[in-house]
Amino acid sequence: MLFLRSCSDIFEQVGIDEAYLDISRKVQGSFDEGFMYTNNIKNEIKNKLGLSFSAGIGPNKLIAKMAADYNKPNGITVVKPDNVKNFLKSLPVIRIPGVGKKTAKKLNSLGINTIEQLAKYDIQKLVAFFGRTLGIYFHNVASGVSKDLVHETIEKNSISRISTLKENTRNLTLLIKKTDQLISQVHKDLMDKKLKFKRVEIIAVMTDLSFRSKSKTLNNSTNDINLLKKTVKKLIELFLNESKKEIRRIGIKISKFTSNKENQKQLHIYF
């Protein structure tokens, strides 16, 4: 998941083995480029980690999810916007996300066996039978419509950023330049949430896709960006002394939070 996060513009993990990746900017909105990009990810994970998975590429999360389920266990299915209806029409209704055997039987009892039949069914009758929310959902699914965007997954107990380097390197200057950019993003989140941190961690993905990390717990909670940069630099220096492999991706994580209010002295303690 850490590797997939580094490959995406926006990353949303929705289960232990499932995630949505928005790669629109990385492939300039091209579905053909998206296929090649996804295939490269699959090959790299297979070669280095020994894991295979299916992937779906579509104009929205709904279609991407259904496309990923279409060619399991190890395929890639691309559904372009102008092919959505053709892709959906022959699929059985049980392939709709959220539809189990019981709901499928209810749809079948209405004479709805395929998504094409669902698309042609009167929406008012769907609402009357299933209720407004589910009825409208079924109607929209059958039309391939979904406004649900990929939402960045934020860890509740930490703030982190990871990024791919322009080239594999052990060069301290280049690594510091990249982590300074990540620190600025992390620090902005920290200040927006009015928190202070106590633990700093660097994460490195090596050229062989192995994961390494090194951390330090500070004596006191802080939100000082300069102290964060200084600590990260020391951790990188220690890391480079211990490992001779080049780094492919670098990330930072801060945790062990306290709120600013918890660290403010109250006036009454002086009386």
Summary of the structure (lengths in Angstrom):
residues: 271
radius of gyration: 23.7
end to end distance: 52.3
largest distance: 77.7
contacts: 778
relative contact order: 0.11
helix: 47%
strand: 24%
